[in-house]
Amino acid sequence: MTSQESAPARLVTIERHILDEQAKFPDASGDLTNLLYDLALAAKIIAREVNKAGLLDILGKAGLNNSSGDEVKKLDVFADRWIYRALDHTGRVAVMASEESEAIIPIPEKFRCGKYVLLFDPLDGSSNIDANAPIGTIFSIHKKISKGERGTLQDCLQPGHRQVAAGYVLYGTSTMLVYTTGAGVAGFTLDRSIGEFILSHPNIRVPERGKIYSVNEQNTIYWDPRVRAYVDWVKQDDKATQRPRAARYIGSMVADVHRTLMYGGLFMYPGSRKDPKGKLRLLYEASPMAFVMEQAGGAAIDGEGRILDIEARELHQRTPVYMGSKDDVSEVRQFLSGEHPAVRELATR
Ligand code: FDP
């Protein structure tokens, strides 16, 4: 076999893929394409730091708390700054908002504003950093809707179904970037030797039914009895409904959702007596991941309705999350609404 014969049919870099996608829209200005490029560049820089985190003395606490009261680690700060620096001067973004900042992040007056709005969680799952477990970056892109030149809070508080693009970067065994612009989901793996994200997972589809449930069961005591009933039910033995299901919980949303995309199943972070809206943020976590999940053929709800239809009232709003395979989401919805026979039984006991 010659070396030409053994070469893959076509090596598609993320740049090539984004450009090919843009070509489907003859009126596209190229700004979104370039914005996604910029994010891919920031992702490579963050991946580099994540990978040498143990070597450089970058680990450890920065001695700060983020606006949601979580502990901030140095890598969070690094990732936050790099995403900002990759985008602030490009003239493509009108305003940004980060999980790490309390208020919106304006574009400095000296730079031109563009027509896009970027919301991001620079380093999700950061409590896993010291254990060298997977972490991620999540991003959500909207079009600016306010009238003036510079973006406002109103631009950031749009419902998820108006996103024009969303995705995440997973810093795991390898670094992957997964994104959607509303026409399916594509995944790219970073080839470190050439410094390029290469298309490795074209057209990702989540299986309609999964065999895994993923939740932090430490919160069981605070859950609504219907959530408890569901989690008890998935552990029972019944071949017809593919039970018992396996439990998997990394505690890093990007990693847990990525696994759910690949293998199917249900990832959930329910509300509880302690935290009625759960823990996850609508704009930085739930909404972009819901867009990806729906575009891959799955579903994402807050227990009642679509996450993508939730009206955002504040930047750091939280929401309960149930996302994954369509059948699994519809099953848990039946439990939560009290329609499932197993819950009706519970009510008559
Ligand atoms: P982390 O606090 O480590 O940053 O919302 C952040 C998040 O991780 C998610 O990535 C993860 O799914 C969730 O919190 C884990 O929360 P619990 O520790 O309560 O399970």
Boltz pocket constraint, residues with backbone or C-beta under 6 A from the ligand:
constraints:
  - pocket:
      binder: B
      contacts: [[A, 70], [A, 123], [A, 124], [A, 125], [A, 126], [A, 127], [A, 128], [A, 216], [A, 251], [A, 252], [A, 253], [A, 254], [A, 256], [A, 279], [A, 280], [A, 281], [A, 285]]
      max_distance: 6.0
